Amino acid sequence: MSKSATPYRELFQQLKFQHNVEPAQACQLASEVHALAEQAHDLQACAEALYWRGMAQLSMCSLKAALTDFDHALGLARYVNALREQGLALRGLGLAHEQSANYETAVELLAQAYQCLDGSPAWIEEKLSVLHGMASTYLAIGRASEALKHYRELIAECEQRHWWRHLSITLSSLGICLDQLGELDAAESAFIRSGEVAIQHQLPGRDAVASLNLACFRIKHRGLRGNGLAALRDAILALQESGDLASALSGRVSLVEALMDCGHYEEANTELGWALEVAIETRSRRQELILYRHYAALSKVRGDFASAFNWFERYHELYRELEQESFDSRLSVLRIGFELDIARKEAELLRAQNEVLARSHADLAAANEELTRVSRELIQADQEKSRLVTEFRQLAITDSLTSLHNRRYLELRVADESALTRRGDHLVLIAVADVDHFKQINDRFGHPLGDDVLKAIAQVLRRQVANEHIAVRFGGEEFALLLFDVPFSTGVAICEQIRDCVAAYPWYELHPDLAVTLSIGLTQWPVSNAFQHALAAADQLLYQAKHQGRNRVVAELATQLS
């Protein structure tokens, strides 16, 4: 701290710990300190007061006010050539740009702050704060190797000065960095040591966060699902009890992913409910987005494609909303930076207007380019949505084993055909086919071979039934056919051909002792009868075929059955 700021030392120390916890009060206190420093014409103290007010504004997400304070602080610090206050102001600007996802600009500003603060050993704490911000930003943009260098420097300083809480936090960050680089053993050691430091020095909440990071790492890379899940649950409960809902929510999301990987879908569904409730309550919208995707995946696994589609819809809507907000935030930072730059340049020298105008055009071009990129991403997201809708609809009417249409598809087609049938515009025949002694096949040769039998019969049906007719897997070993606009004798011939093809199929290729036959019942869908009556009549004829010895077609016209 500068000599001129000595009268305000205690107030600045208070602001240091208050700006994150009680930002509104910190903002008011910083304004009071700034007023006192102005009265004393202490520009260096004014600059630091503006920095702390900007940090409080940043905690309250008042980005424009924070940028204004940091920019004003930087101007004052440069005017009096105060390197420490210049470094603080540049750090604030870097954090503001990082918060709005302008990572490259944030790295540049933080690097400038580091250069300013590297001039005196007395400013080591401020320099390390900048270093941690640089490492976090590098990690966010995927430059893990550069982040690693900074984390190791931070750890050495924290150990030398016995800053245990900072050490525990930095070790966790180091573990994440090493994980990204694929150095798994070193990453695991970093997570373990983070927990050991937290426990040894009794750091509230840090031991639970360290346990959470370690459990997630081991589940992800070591396959320790049993112990890992138990450790993850314990860490989540500890974080909930400490009031750290943000970390508890992050852990709960990791727990959901681990449970789904293990196939524990019911438990995953329960955890998803809790996590989504907390995410909505705490406005953790990025976590909410992840949870919607997991709900869609879980619904798809359960076969509930309608729910999966609904969850995907919610995911897609929130994704678009967050992308738009992110774009608006970046555009806002560009606009604010532009306004501040104009004001500063006008105050310094009017002849710089042409240069400012050229820079504003470049900024607007960059903004337009960003808008084009976001629009392109939204179009791609809409195309993906359309593809998934088509896929979900197809899955809903397709039997997953045989790839034939399923019973739901038959019911939908029946609804379309029933009006035509009642008017008598065309003739519809319905056949029900069943694999003979299918239970014995499963018992003797095993269910996997039974599935292969059903797939082979589905192939026969696809070859023998023309495109204008319908063949579906009705359920189990039972199939159904709808034959349109053919004479009854032709329908019988089609069924006999199917029966012959099944009997003559080279079943010995599946097993030397395997033989498979099919029994079929065929009737007409009468004009005066509902479809279910015709289906029941065909089913009764199938029963007769079974009773008469199987491997046969029993066919009767509806008038003969009535």
Disulfide bonds with the S-S distance in Angstrom:
none
